[in-house]
């Protein structure tokens, strides 16, 4: 839907912002409960899960395309520290950011 596209656009434009369901609902001019229903019905996720997914896609790109340190990537994706970012990234990807970067670069070099 248009609202979900707007939500994705907002988070992609400012992945470092401390987005919450409330702040997104206000930006989209909908209630939090409607935002939750839209996200669940159209994406199968909560607003928080959708925000995290968008941030992790961006973080993954930064890990692969830059040599930026984890604290810089953490800051650019809305985390308070490299530790908080690493912990969340591991939960999402199943590996640490450092391991993700190493594996992906090794896999790409093999192609």
The 8 nearest C-alpha neighbors of each residue, nearest first, counted from 0:
[[1, 3, 2, 4, 41, 37, 5, 38],
 [0, 2, 4, 3, 5, 6, 7, 27],
 [3, 1, 5, 4, 0, 6, 27, 37],
 [2, 4, 6, 5, 0, 1, 7, 38],
 [3, 5, 1, 7, 2, 6, 8, 0],
 [4, 6, 8, 2, 3, 7, 9, 1],
 [7, 5, 3, 9, 8, 4, 2, 10],
 [8, 6, 4, 10, 5, 9, 11, 3],
 [7, 9, 5, 11, 6, 10, 12, 4],
 [10, 8, 6, 12, 7, 11, 5, 13],
 [9, 11, 14, 13, 7, 12, 8, 6],
 [12, 10, 8, 14, 13, 9, 7, 53],
 [11, 13, 9, 10, 8, 14, 7, 15],
 [12, 14, 10, 15, 11, 16, 9, 76],
 [15, 13, 76, 10, 11, 16, 54, 77],
 [77, 16, 14, 76, 75, 13, 74, 17],
 [17, 15, 14, 18, 13, 77, 76, 10],
 [18, 16, 77, 15, 19, 14, 78, 22],
 [19, 17, 16, 22, 23, 20, 50, 10],
 [20, 18, 22, 21, 23, 17, 47, 46],
 [19, 21, 23, 22, 46, 24, 31, 47],
 [22, 20, 24, 19, 23, 31, 25, 30],
 [21, 23, 25, 19, 24, 20, 18, 26],
 [24, 22, 26, 20, 25, 21, 27, 19],
 [23, 25, 21, 29, 27, 31, 22, 26],
 [24, 26, 28, 22, 23, 27, 21, 29],
 [27, 25, 23, 24, 28, 22, 29, 6],
 [26, 28, 24, 25, 29, 23, 2, 6],
 [27, 29, 25, 26, 24, 30, 23, 31],
 [30, 28, 24, 27, 25, 33, 31, 34],
 [29, 31, 33, 32, 24, 34, 28, 25],
 [32, 30, 34, 24, 33, 21, 35, 20],
 [31, 33, 35, 30, 34, 36, 29, 37],
 [34, 32, 36, 30, 35, 31, 37, 29],
 [33, 35, 31, 37, 32, 36, 38, 24],
 [36, 34, 32, 38, 33, 37, 45, 39],
 [35, 37, 33, 39, 34, 38, 40, 32],
 [38, 36, 34, 40, 35, 39, 41, 33],
 [37, 39, 35, 42, 41, 36, 40, 45],
 [40, 38, 43, 44, 36, 37, 42, 41],
 [39, 41, 37, 38, 43, 36, 42, 44],
 [40, 42, 38, 39, 37, 43, 0, 3],
 [43, 41, 38, 44, 39, 40, 37, 49],
 [42, 44, 39, 40, 41, 38, 45, 37],
 [45, 43, 39, 42, 38, 48, 49, 46],
 [44, 46, 48, 47, 38, 39, 35, 49],
 [45, 47, 49, 48, 20, 38, 50, 35],
 [48, 46, 50, 45, 49, 51, 20, 19],
 [47, 49, 51, 45, 50, 46, 44, 52],
 [48, 50, 46, 52, 47, 51, 44, 45],
 [51, 49, 47, 53, 48, 52, 46, 54],
 [52, 50, 48, 54, 49, 53, 55, 47],
 [51, 53, 49, 55, 54, 50, 48, 56],
 [54, 52, 56, 50, 51, 55, 49, 57],
 [55, 53, 51, 57, 52, 56, 76, 14],
 [56, 54, 58, 52, 57, 53, 59, 51],
 [55, 57, 59, 53, 54, 58, 52, 60],
 [56, 58, 54, 60, 55, 59, 61, 53],
 [59, 57, 55, 61, 60, 56, 54, 62],
 [58, 60, 62, 56, 57, 61, 55, 63],
 [61, 59, 57, 63, 58, 62, 64, 56],
 [60, 62, 58, 64, 65, 59, 63, 57],
 [63, 61, 59, 60, 100, 65, 64, 58],
 [62, 64, 60, 61, 100, 65, 59, 104],
 [65, 63, 61, 60, 62, 66, 59, 67],
 [66, 64, 67, 61, 62, 63, 60, 68],
 [65, 67, 68, 62, 64, 63, 61, 69],
 [66, 68, 65, 71, 69, 72, 62, 61],
 [69, 67, 71, 70, 66, 72, 62, 81],
 [68, 70, 72, 81, 71, 73, 67, 96],
 [71, 69, 81, 73, 72, 68, 80, 74],
 [72, 70, 74, 69, 73, 68, 75, 67],
 [71, 73, 69, 75, 74, 70, 76, 58],
 [74, 72, 78, 70, 76, 71, 84, 81],
 [73, 75, 71, 77, 72, 76, 78, 70],
 [74, 76, 15, 72, 73, 77, 71, 14],
 [77, 75, 15, 14, 73, 74, 54, 78],
 [15, 76, 78, 74, 16, 75, 17, 14],
 [79, 77, 73, 74, 80, 84, 76, 83],
 [78, 80, 74, 83, 77, 73, 81, 84],
 [81, 79, 82, 83, 78, 73, 70, 84],
 [80, 82, 70, 84, 69, 73, 83, 85],
 [81, 83, 85, 80, 84, 86, 70, 79],
 [84, 82, 86, 80, 85, 81, 87, 78],
 [83, 85, 81, 87, 73, 82, 86, 78],
 [86, 84, 88, 82, 87, 83, 81, 89],
 [85, 87, 83, 89, 84, 88, 82, 90],
 [88, 86, 90, 84, 89, 85, 83, 91],
 [89, 87, 85, 91, 90, 86, 92, 84],
 [90, 88, 94, 95, 93, 92, 86, 91],
 [89, 91, 87, 88, 93, 92, 86, 94],
 [90, 92, 88, 89, 93, 87, 55, 94],
 [93, 91, 89, 94, 88, 90, 95, 99],
 [92, 94, 89, 90, 91, 95, 88, 99],
 [95, 93, 89, 92, 98, 99, 96, 88],
 [94, 96, 89, 98, 97, 85, 99, 88],
 [97, 95, 99, 98, 100, 85, 88, 94],
 [96, 98, 100, 95, 99, 101, 94, 62],
 [97, 99, 101, 95, 100, 96, 102, 94],
 [100, 98, 96, 102, 97, 101, 103, 94],
 [99, 101, 97, 103, 98, 102, 62, 63],
 [100, 102, 98, 104, 99, 103, 105, 97],
 [103, 101, 105, 99, 104, 100, 98, 106],
 [102, 104, 106, 105, 100, 101, 99, 107],
 [103, 105, 107, 101, 106, 102, 108, 100],
 [104, 106, 102, 108, 103, 107, 101, 109],
 [107, 105, 103, 109, 104, 108, 102, 110],
 [108, 106, 104, 109, 110, 105, 103, 102],
 [109, 107, 105, 106, 110, 104, 103, 102],
 [108, 110, 106, 107, 105, 104, 103, 102],
 [109, 107, 108, 106, 105, 104, 103, 102]]
